[in-house]
Amino acid sequence: MKQDTVLVTGGMGFIGRRLIARLAQRPDIKSVVALDNFHPQVHGEKPAKSIEGAIVEEGSVSDRAFFEGVLERHDPDLIFHLAAETGTGQSYHEISRYCDTNINGTAYLIEGLRKLPDRARRLVLASSRAVYGEGAYKSSLGEIFTPKPRLSETMSKGIFDLYDSVGEAATPVATPEGITLRPSSIYASTKLMQEYICVQGLDNTRIQPVILRFQNVYGPGQSSRNPYTGVLSIFGQQILDGKILNIYEDGEIVRDFVYVDDIVEALMLAAVAGSVDSEPINLGSGISTTIRYAAECLLTELGASKENLRISGDFRPGDVRFALADNTRARTLLGYEPKVSLETGIAQLARHIKSERTQR
Ligand SMILES: NC(=O)c1ccc[n+]([C@@H]2O[C@H](COP(=O)([O-])OP(=O)(O)OC[C@H]3O[C@@H](n4cnc5c(N)ncnc54)[C@H](O)[C@@H]3O)[C@@H](O)[C@H]2O)c1
């Protein structure tokens, strides 16, 4: 399959920009197009609207005429669909906005692609581990199951862990793709719809969908303006402002933090891998880390005391307790092997946050 022209929707975002820099290193790619609406929540009011190595098309994926126009003009061989509204908590209050961008935007993409000349193409979707909800747990009887989302009523009593059907403590394990899905926010539900629309909408076409479910991606370049995403970037700003970090629940929330360059490498692999099908593929570091530990590493890297945090017992509806990817499919199908340790990644992030501050 030729890959002369590549379209990256959401190409001016955190992962998109890093991906475009990587695509620019591939001499066989003739043209890269970044489609983005420069969402003010992500980019602020006066963003730079160009990027080396790509043509920028400014507009929204939820503007059907614009999106179809971009597809017609550039006729891409390879599409990375990254544009999305991305905040879990915010999605409860902005339901139609999340649906417009994430669901309708993906529908317009698929319908637009189907109108292009019939030839082999590939669509790589940036989906999310959010589709799992709480993810895989082992019950006291040894069965693997996905618990129902936690209730605010229970969490307000300080009960954060999950229990099996007989009321015994359940043990979290790495989540494989085949587990029962229980999206626990509007954001998560829209990401799952994106997956279904891509796979069902491209059935019987020569366009191969590749569905990737990212864990918590972090690293230099993540928006620190957006209060709804990117916990480590937000913590970084708070540390430099001399604030005490508010660590939710009992400090034991676990995430699979995966460094942005590992995700970009996986996207590049997904673009060329010969053995993919349309079943989803997890992408994480495969390592579980408490938010508290990640916060302590960042405090240390930014020269603050490890004690500058407070375990508050606060919680947010839709937050899951434990996230960890089972990367077996990514390893087998893509040859994916995450390389950047949390400590190295956090050091890179800290350097970036500090240099951004000094440039202000
Ligand atoms: N960063 C993570 O931890 C993570 C985890 C799981 C999944 N993902 C997925 O990866 C993708 C990229 O995430 P990111 O972290 O780079 O986010 P980001 O917010 O930095 O980038 C998203 C980009 O999409 C653009 N955008 C938003 N709405 C748009 C619209 N209507 N039309 C055109 N462009 C629009 C924004 O301006 C932004 O540049 C998203 O689909 C997200 O759901 C990210």
The ligand as a Tripos MOL2 file, in Angstrom:
@<TRIPOS>MOLECULE
LIG
   44    48     1     0     0
SMALL
NO_CHARGES

@<TRIPOS>ATOM
      1 N1         -3.3700   11.8640   25.8640 N.am      1 LIG1
      2 C1         -3.8970   10.7650   26.3840 C.2       1 LIG1
      3 O1         -3.5710   10.3630   27.5140 O.2       1 LIG1
      4 C2         -4.8790    9.9500   25.5800 C.ar      1 LIG1
      5 C3         -5.3350    8.7340   26.1360 C.ar      1 LIG1
      6 C4         -6.2570    7.9860   25.4110 C.ar      1 LIG1
      7 C5         -6.6860    8.4070   24.1720 C.ar      1 LIG1
      8 N2         -6.2310    9.5880   23.6700 N.ar      1 LIG1
      9 C6         -6.7430   10.0330   22.3710 C.3       1 LIG1
     10 O2         -5.6670   10.4840   21.5640 O.3       1 LIG1
     11 C7         -6.1140   11.5530   20.7280 C.3       1 LIG1
     12 C8         -5.1610   12.7370   20.8160 C.3       1 LIG1
     13 O3         -5.0880   13.1580   22.1590 O.3       1 LIG1
     14 P1         -4.0960   14.3000   22.6620 P.3       1 LIG1
     15 O4         -3.6580   13.9060   24.0130 O.co2     1 LIG1
     16 O5         -3.0850   14.6070   21.6200 O.co2     1 LIG1
     17 O6         -5.1220   15.4950   22.8430 O.3       1 LIG1
     18 P2         -4.9860   17.0570   22.4770 P.3       1 LIG1
     19 O7         -6.1670   17.7240   23.0710 O.co2     1 LIG1
     20 O8         -3.6360   17.5600   22.8060 O.co2     1 LIG1
     21 O9         -5.1260   17.0320   20.8850 O.3       1 LIG1
     22 C9         -6.3590   16.9350   20.2450 C.3       1 LIG1
     23 C10        -6.3370   17.9030   19.0840 C.3       1 LIG1
     24 O10        -7.6080   17.8170   18.4360 O.3       1 LIG1
     25 C11        -8.0300   19.1290   18.1370 C.3       1 LIG1
     26 N3         -9.4880   19.1240   18.0820 N.ar      1 LIG1
     27 C12       -10.3820   19.0580   19.1040 C.ar      1 LIG1
     28 N4        -11.6310   19.1280   18.6280 N.ar      1 LIG1
     29 C13       -11.5280   19.2320   17.2750 C.ar      1 LIG1
     30 C14       -12.4690   19.3580   16.2300 C.ar      1 LIG1
     31 N5        -13.7780   19.4080   16.4720 N.pl3     1 LIG1
     32 N6        -12.0110   19.4370   14.9450 N.ar      1 LIG1
     33 C15       -10.6780   19.4190   14.6790 C.ar      1 LIG1
     34 N7         -9.7420   19.3160   15.6390 N.ar      1 LIG1
     35 C16       -10.1680   19.2230   16.9250 C.ar      1 LIG1
     36 C17        -7.4980   20.0180   19.2610 C.3       1 LIG1
     37 O11        -7.3890   21.3670   18.8590 O.3       1 LIG1
     38 C18        -6.1490   19.3650   19.5250 C.3       1 LIG1
     39 O12        -5.1320   19.9870   18.7560 O.3       1 LIG1
     40 C19        -7.5410   11.8540   21.1520 C.3       1 LIG1
     41 O13        -8.4180   11.2220   20.2470 O.3       1 LIG1
     42 C20        -7.6740   11.2220   22.5160 C.3       1 LIG1
     43 O14        -9.0080   10.7950   22.7790 O.3       1 LIG1
     44 C21        -5.3330   10.3840   24.3430 C.ar      1 LIG1
@<TRIPOS>BOND
     1     1     2 1
     2     2     3 2
     3     2     4 1
     4     4     5 ar
     5     4    44 ar
     6     5     6 ar
     7     6     7 ar
     8     7     8 ar
     9     8     9 1
    10     8    44 ar
    11     9    10 1
    12     9    42 1
    13    10    11 1
    14    11    12 1
    15    11    40 1
    16    12    13 1
    17    13    14 1
    18    14    15 2
    19    14    16 1
    20    14    17 1
    21    17    18 1
    22    18    19 2
    23    18    20 1
    24    18    21 1
    25    21    22 1
    26    22    23 1
    27    23    24 1
    28    23    38 1
    29    24    25 1
    30    25    26 1
    31    25    36 1
    32    26    27 ar
    33    26    35 ar
    34    27    28 ar
    35    28    29 ar
    36    29    30 ar
    37    29    35 ar
    38    30    31 1
    39    30    32 ar
    40    32    33 ar
    41    33    34 ar
    42    34    35 ar
    43    36    37 1
    44    36    38 1
    45    38    39 1
    46    40    41 1
    47    40    42 1
    48    42    43 1
@<TRIPOS>SUBSTRUCTURE
     1 LIG1         1 GROUP 0 **** ****
